[in-house]
Amino acid sequence: MRTFILGTDWWTDCDDAVAIRMLARAHKAGEITLAGIGINACMPYSVPALDGFLHAEGVDDIPLGIDLEATDFTGTPPFQKRLASLCKRYPSNEAACDAVRLYRQILHDSQEKVEIVEIGFLQVIANVLKSEPDDVSPLSGMELVREKVAKMWVMAGKWDEENGVEHNFANNRRSREAAQYFCAYCPVPITFLGFEIGYDVISGGELAKDDTLYQVLCDHGSFNGRSSWDPMLALLALVGDEEKAGYKTVRGTATVDAATGANHFAESEDGKHVYVIKKYSNDKYVEMIHERIL
């Protein structure tokens, strides 16, 4: 069985919740093991809200971690306080593990290689790569990732134009510097799904009105569904093969400008990075997402 770690900003948008439902249901069904979730933007109710959402999904066995320093991603998530009232395990952000430590623990404990799915900002995984040996593992973060991670699936970048600027790379100094480091030093293959892939694929509008996930969409103002950046990355990772998931790939090396967050891509046959290009109609991707969330 494939094992995943998920990174999410779990922030002001609602497409994270759609993606998390997809992964939580796959975990609950025994399709995958979701070994942990790291939150990389810190709001007052971040951990309790995600705990509450997972409880509503019938999943209470996934450990949560958070980057408590990531308070510079400002905003007021409209759904978090309500979801926090459903929490069962984590009454506060401080009750969760440090996200870097959680990642290191999962990687250290795993007998098989793990896949990391990232639908938020990249400073947690960048800090994992920078981490030194500790009481969790005698290996550095770079050694742990090289030894224990099979692949990274990342929703970030805007790859249909040179110098594209996208939110997960470019939001603030923390995200820009993390994106630059991650692209430059991550030692395992990375597949990027960019802004251009999900913005015109609208999912979630067919959910039942009393569904907790639909309530999250409504809190965001997305009564008829939301752009599917994160759900499309979750779907791609669950399929586990770009071609089978409905994409062409461009291979090469991605870089990010730490000052601006702009992304660049140098095509080469031996590059460790790929970005994806849609092969199907938007309706086909919506259908595949809805098969997993309705």
Kinemage of the C-alpha trace (Angstrom):
@kinemage 1
@onewidth
@group {chain A} dominant
@subgroup {mainchain}
@vectorlist {calphas} color= white
{ca met a 1} P 0.000 0.000 0.000
{ca arg a 2} L 1.263 3.477 -0.855
{ca thr a 3} L 1.977 5.851 2.042
{ca phe a 4} L 1.454 9.605 1.792
{ca ile a 5} L 2.329 12.660 3.837
{ca leu a 6} L 0.177 15.695 3.020
{ca gly a 7} L 1.232 19.307 3.382
{ca thr a 8} L -1.520 21.935 3.286
{ca asp a 9} L -1.866 25.622 4.022
{ca trp a 10} L -5.473 24.911 5.247
{ca trp a 11} L -5.888 28.631 4.974
{ca thr a 12} L -8.470 31.032 3.511
{ca asp a 13} L -9.407 29.013 0.397
{ca cys a 14} L -11.634 25.942 0.330
{ca asp a 15} L -10.060 23.741 -2.364
{ca asp a 16} L -7.779 22.251 0.304
{ca ala a 17} L -10.875 20.789 1.978
{ca val a 18} L -11.973 19.109 -1.270
{ca ala a 19} L -8.507 17.599 -1.710
{ca ile a 20} L -8.366 16.467 1.916
{ca arg a 21} L -11.720 14.725 1.565
{ca met a 22} L -10.345 12.813 -1.430
{ca leu a 23} L -7.237 11.709 0.436
{ca ala a 24} L -9.078 10.990 3.708
{ca arg a 25} L -11.608 8.806 1.925
{ca ala a 26} L -8.833 6.922 0.122
{ca his a 27} L -7.162 6.406 3.505
{ca lys a 28} L -10.407 5.246 5.121
{ca ala a 29} L -11.049 2.818 2.262
{ca gly a 30} L -7.576 1.296 2.576
{ca glu a 31} L -6.476 2.546 -0.841
{ca ile a 32} L -3.581 4.477 0.703
{ca thr a 33} L -2.138 5.227 4.139
{ca leu a 34} L -2.210 8.927 4.928
{ca ala a 35} L 0.479 8.857 7.597
{ca gly a 36} L 0.251 12.508 8.613
{ca ile a 37} L -0.765 16.039 7.636
{ca gly a 38} L 1.428 19.090 8.145
{ca ile a 39} L -0.195 22.550 8.165
{ca asn a 40} L 2.094 25.266 6.795
{ca ala a 41} L 0.053 28.412 7.559
{ca cys a 42} L -0.826 29.171 11.174
{ca met a 43} L -4.215 30.736 11.974
{ca pro a 44} L -5.882 30.720 15.435
{ca tyr a 45} L -8.031 27.652 14.684
{ca ser a 46} L -5.873 25.839 12.108
{ca val a 47} L -5.299 22.516 13.862
{ca pro a 48} L -8.655 22.254 15.684
{ca ala a 49} L -10.475 23.075 12.429
{ca leu a 50} L -8.653 20.414 10.431
{ca asp a 51} L -9.155 17.944 13.278
{ca gly a 52} L -12.876 18.781 13.217
{ca phe a 53} L -13.095 18.343 9.466
{ca leu a 54} L -11.353 14.967 9.600
{ca his a 55} L -13.692 13.888 12.406
{ca ala a 56} L -16.680 14.851 10.253
{ca glu a 57} L -15.148 12.704 7.516
{ca gly a 58} L -14.983 9.745 9.923
{ca val a 59} L -11.182 9.771 10.105
{ca asp a 60} L -9.582 10.233 13.530
{ca asp a 61} L -6.305 8.347 13.150
{ca ile a 62} L -4.203 10.773 11.094
{ca pro a 63} L -1.623 12.730 13.147
{ca leu a 64} L -1.415 16.478 12.572
{ca gly a 65} L 1.536 18.852 12.716
{ca ile a 66} L 1.870 22.588 12.192
{ca asp a 67} L 4.467 25.303 11.611
{ca leu a 68} L 3.629 27.625 14.517
{ca glu a 69} L 5.953 30.301 13.141
{ca ala a 70} L 4.000 30.668 9.884
{ca thr a 71} L 1.738 33.447 11.117
{ca asp a 72} L 2.755 35.803 8.300
{ca phe a 73} L 0.206 34.264 5.904
{ca thr a 74} L -2.481 36.717 6.915
{ca gly a 75} L -6.207 36.240 6.492
{ca thr a 76} L -9.370 35.120 8.252
{ca pro a 77} L -10.444 31.628 7.155
{ca pro a 78} L -14.254 31.828 7.289
{ca phe a 79} L -14.829 28.126 7.960
{ca gln a 80} L -12.206 27.389 10.609
{ca lys a 81} L -13.934 28.547 13.806
{ca arg a 82} L -17.078 26.556 13.012
{ca leu a 83} L -15.134 23.402 12.140
{ca ala a 84} L -13.042 23.757 15.295
{ca ser a 85} L -16.181 23.104 17.337
{ca leu a 86} L -16.126 19.533 15.944
{ca cys a 87} L -12.551 18.751 16.984
{ca lys a 88} L -11.872 15.669 19.107
{ca arg a 89} L -8.090 15.322 19.436
{ca tyr a 90} L -6.384 18.716 19.090
{ca pro a 91} L -8.012 21.542 21.082
{ca ser a 92} L -5.299 24.038 20.041
{ca asn a 93} L -2.524 24.534 17.524
{ca glu a 94} L 0.001 23.905 20.293
{ca ala a 95} L -1.479 20.440 20.896
{ca ala a 96} L -0.146 19.280 17.538
{ca cys a 97} L 3.400 18.192 16.765
{ca asp a 98} L 5.863 20.510 15.067
{ca ala a 99} L 5.372 19.769 11.367
{ca val a 100} L 9.071 19.223 10.621
{ca arg a 101} L 9.347 16.762 13.492
{ca leu a 102} L 6.194 14.971 12.308
{ca tyr a 103} L 7.639 14.540 8.814
{ca arg a 104} L 10.956 13.309 10.196
{ca gln a 105} L 9.187 10.821 12.485
{ca ile a 106} L 7.041 9.405 9.686
{ca leu a 107} L 10.012 9.064 7.357
{ca his a 108} L 12.153 7.471 10.055
{ca asp a 109} L 9.437 4.961 10.993
{ca ser a 110} L 8.375 4.014 7.465
{ca gln a 111} L 9.536 0.638 6.178
{ca glu a 112} L 8.620 1.595 2.611
{ca lys a 113} L 9.226 4.729 0.599
{ca val a 114} L 6.741 7.546 1.170
{ca glu a 115} L 5.188 10.026 -1.281
{ca ile a 116} L 4.732 13.646 -0.216
{ca val a 117} L 1.740 15.609 -1.533
{ca glu a 118} L 1.995 19.382 -1.099
{ca ile a 119} L -0.996 21.675 -1.671
{ca gly a 120} L 0.270 24.669 0.300
{ca phe a 121} L 3.454 26.562 1.004
{ca leu a 122} L 6.837 24.852 0.899
{ca gln a 123} L 8.685 26.013 4.000
{ca val a 124} L 7.926 22.874 6.022
{ca ile a 125} L 9.404 20.491 3.469
{ca ala a 126} L 12.279 22.941 2.867
{ca asn a 127} L 12.964 22.927 6.606
{ca val a 128} L 12.793 19.131 6.633
{ca leu a 129} L 15.531 19.133 3.978
{ca lys a 130} L 17.603 21.543 6.106
{ca ser a 131} L 17.077 19.623 9.356
{ca glu a 132} L 19.960 18.080 11.277
{ca pro a 133} L 20.145 14.668 12.973
{ca asp a 134} L 18.169 14.587 16.216
{ca asp a 135} L 16.515 12.249 18.709
{ca val a 136} L 14.064 11.151 15.998
{ca ser a 137} L 16.667 10.031 13.468
{ca pro a 138} L 20.454 10.007 13.161
{ca leu a 139} L 20.034 11.091 9.531
{ca ser a 140} L 19.904 14.640 8.251
{ca gly a 141} L 16.731 15.742 6.522
{ca met a 142} L 18.388 15.529 3.137
{ca glu a 143} L 19.469 11.951 3.879
{ca leu a 144} L 16.019 11.005 5.173
{ca val a 145} L 14.264 12.376 2.097
{ca arg a 146} L 16.762 10.758 -0.272
{ca glu a 147} L 16.380 7.398 1.487
{ca lys a 148} L 12.671 7.382 2.362
{ca val a 149} L 10.789 9.522 -0.202
{ca ala a 150} L 9.858 8.109 -3.606
{ca lys a 151} L 8.339 11.255 -5.114
{ca met a 152} L 6.944 14.734 -4.449
{ca trp a 153} L 3.583 15.844 -5.891
{ca val a 154} L 3.313 19.656 -5.660
{ca met a 155} L 0.550 22.126 -6.534
{ca ala a 156} L 2.591 25.235 -7.299
{ca gly a 157} L 3.864 27.395 -10.132
{ca lys a 158} L 2.425 28.774 -13.331
{ca trp a 159} L 4.070 26.823 -16.098
{ca asp a 160} L 2.214 28.065 -19.178
{ca glu a 161} L 4.353 31.204 -19.254
{ca glu a 162} L 7.954 32.138 -18.528
{ca asn a 163} L 8.300 34.083 -15.283
{ca gly a 164} L 4.898 32.859 -14.161
{ca val a 165} L 3.918 33.963 -10.673
{ca glu a 166} L 1.690 31.743 -8.534
{ca his a 167} L 0.400 32.005 -4.972
{ca asn a 168} L 2.067 28.984 -3.339
{ca phe a 169} L 5.499 30.044 -4.553
{ca ala a 170} L 5.129 33.811 -4.352
{ca asn a 171} L 2.838 34.730 -1.436
{ca asn a 172} L 5.491 36.227 0.837
{ca arg a 173} L 9.182 36.123 1.628
{ca arg a 174} L 8.845 32.864 3.578
{ca ser a 175} L 7.142 31.055 0.690
{ca arg a 176} L 9.447 32.504 -1.997
{ca glu a 177} L 12.653 31.536 -0.221
{ca ala a 178} L 11.306 28.076 0.611
{ca ala a 179} L 10.256 27.498 -2.996
{ca gln a 180} L 13.700 28.509 -4.269
{ca tyr a 181} L 15.441 26.150 -1.835
{ca phe a 182} L 13.053 23.260 -2.454
{ca cys a 183} L 13.426 23.370 -6.234
{ca ala a 184} L 17.194 23.735 -6.017
{ca tyr a 185} L 17.941 21.016 -3.463
{ca cys a 186} L 15.139 18.448 -3.255
{ca pro a 187} L 16.944 15.170 -4.105
{ca val a 188} L 13.916 13.198 -5.374
{ca pro a 189} L 11.629 13.553 -8.421
{ca ile a 190} L 8.984 16.297 -8.323
{ca thr a 191} L 5.808 16.587 -10.381
{ca phe a 192} L 4.288 20.084 -10.429
{ca leu a 193} L 0.650 20.838 -11.195
{ca gly a 194} L 0.377 24.540 -11.931
{ca phe a 195} L -2.207 27.286 -11.508
{ca glu a 196} L -3.208 26.998 -15.157
{ca ile a 197} L -4.374 23.399 -14.697
{ca gly a 198} L -7.023 23.876 -12.033
{ca tyr a 199} L -8.380 27.405 -12.253
{ca asp a 200} L -11.118 26.649 -14.832
{ca val a 201} L -12.027 23.193 -13.491
{ca ile a 202} L -14.883 23.903 -11.057
{ca ser a 203} L -15.762 21.127 -8.607
{ca gly a 204} L -17.906 20.722 -5.507
{ca gly a 205} L -21.091 22.434 -6.668
{ca glu a 206} L -23.042 19.158 -6.752
{ca leu a 207} L -22.525 18.329 -3.073
{ca ala a 208} L -25.552 17.896 -0.835
{ca lys a 209} L -26.499 21.098 0.964
{ca asp a 210} L -26.055 19.510 4.402
{ca asp a 211} L -22.619 18.102 3.564
{ca thr a 212} L -19.854 19.497 5.799
{ca leu a 213} L -17.664 19.991 2.739
{ca tyr a 214} L -20.384 21.978 0.977
{ca gln a 215} L -20.692 24.154 4.093
{ca val a 216} L -16.955 24.879 3.815
{ca leu a 217} L -17.424 25.928 0.188
{ca cys a 218} L -20.357 28.142 1.156
{ca asp a 219} L -18.355 29.791 3.951
{ca his a 220} L -15.810 30.676 1.268
{ca gly a 221} L -18.563 32.020 -1.008
{ca ser a 222} L -18.133 29.230 -3.568
{ca phe a 223} L -21.776 28.101 -3.650
{ca asn a 224} L -21.453 26.657 -7.158
{ca gly a 225} L -18.079 25.004 -6.672
{ca arg a 226} L -14.487 26.161 -6.617
{ca ser a 227} L -11.416 26.044 -8.856
{ca ser a 228} L -9.788 22.634 -8.466
{ca trp a 229} L -6.084 23.317 -7.980
{ca asp a 230} L -5.690 21.145 -4.895
{ca pro a 231} L -8.245 18.456 -5.829
{ca met a 232} L -6.519 17.947 -9.175
{ca leu a 233} L -3.176 17.492 -7.436
{ca ala a 234} L -4.768 15.023 -4.994
{ca leu a 235} L -6.344 13.117 -7.881
{ca leu a 236} L -3.038 13.029 -9.767
{ca ala a 237} L -1.209 11.710 -6.718
{ca leu a 238} L -3.869 9.079 -6.022
{ca val a 239} L -3.687 7.787 -9.590
{ca gly a 240} L 0.090 7.851 -9.227
{ca asp a 241} L 0.877 8.160 -12.928
{ca glu a 242} L 0.699 11.384 -14.931
{ca glu a 243} L -0.274 9.721 -18.216
{ca lys a 244} L -2.988 7.561 -16.646
{ca ala a 245} L -4.346 10.585 -14.777
{ca gly a 246} L -4.831 12.434 -18.068
{ca tyr a 247} L -1.748 14.581 -18.542
{ca lys a 248} L 1.165 15.140 -20.841
{ca thr a 249} L 4.407 16.015 -19.093
{ca val a 250} L 7.280 18.391 -19.754
{ca arg a 251} L 10.562 17.289 -18.177
{ca gly a 252} L 13.441 19.472 -17.053
{ca thr a 253} L 14.536 21.604 -14.118
{ca ala a 254} L 12.329 24.089 -12.278
{ca thr a 255} L 13.745 27.130 -10.506
{ca val a 256} L 12.111 29.905 -8.486
{ca asp a 257} L 13.342 33.461 -7.986
{ca ala a 258} L 13.518 33.989 -4.203
{ca ala a 259} L 12.984 37.736 -4.628
{ca thr a 260} L 9.832 37.617 -6.759
{ca gly a 261} L 8.525 34.026 -6.643
{ca ala a 262} L 8.586 33.853 -10.436
{ca asn a 263} L 9.099 30.332 -11.777
{ca his a 264} L 11.348 29.233 -14.635
{ca phe a 265} L 11.673 25.886 -16.377
{ca ala a 266} L 14.614 24.611 -18.417
{ca glu a 267} L 13.568 21.593 -20.478
{ca ser a 268} L 15.916 18.596 -20.495
{ca glu a 269} L 15.473 14.853 -20.859
{ca asp a 270} L 17.441 14.110 -17.682
{ca gly a 271} L 15.725 16.646 -15.402
{ca lys a 272} L 14.236 15.537 -12.062
{ca his a 273} L 11.204 17.794 -12.449
{ca val a 274} L 8.104 17.622 -14.623
{ca tyr a 275} L 5.045 19.806 -14.973
{ca val a 276} L 1.758 18.590 -16.384
{ca ile a 277} L -0.468 19.677 -19.277
{ca lys a 278} L -4.121 18.624 -19.480
{ca lys a 279} L -5.144 16.072 -22.109
{ca tyr a 280} L -8.856 15.840 -21.221
{ca ser a 281} L -11.729 18.293 -21.225
{ca asn a 282} L -12.405 20.123 -17.971
{ca asp a 283} L -15.619 18.145 -17.542
{ca lys a 284} L -13.663 14.891 -17.456
{ca tyr a 285} L -11.528 16.058 -14.535
{ca val a 286} L -14.636 17.325 -12.694
{ca glu a 287} L -16.218 13.910 -13.184
{ca met a 288} L -13.154 12.154 -11.738
{ca ile a 289} L -13.055 14.483 -8.721
{ca his a 290} L -16.773 14.084 -8.080
{ca glu a 291} L -16.448 10.308 -8.148
{ca arg a 292} L -14.284 10.682 -5.039
{ca ile a 293} L -16.161 13.387 -3.121
{ca leu a 294} L -19.893 12.891 -3.741
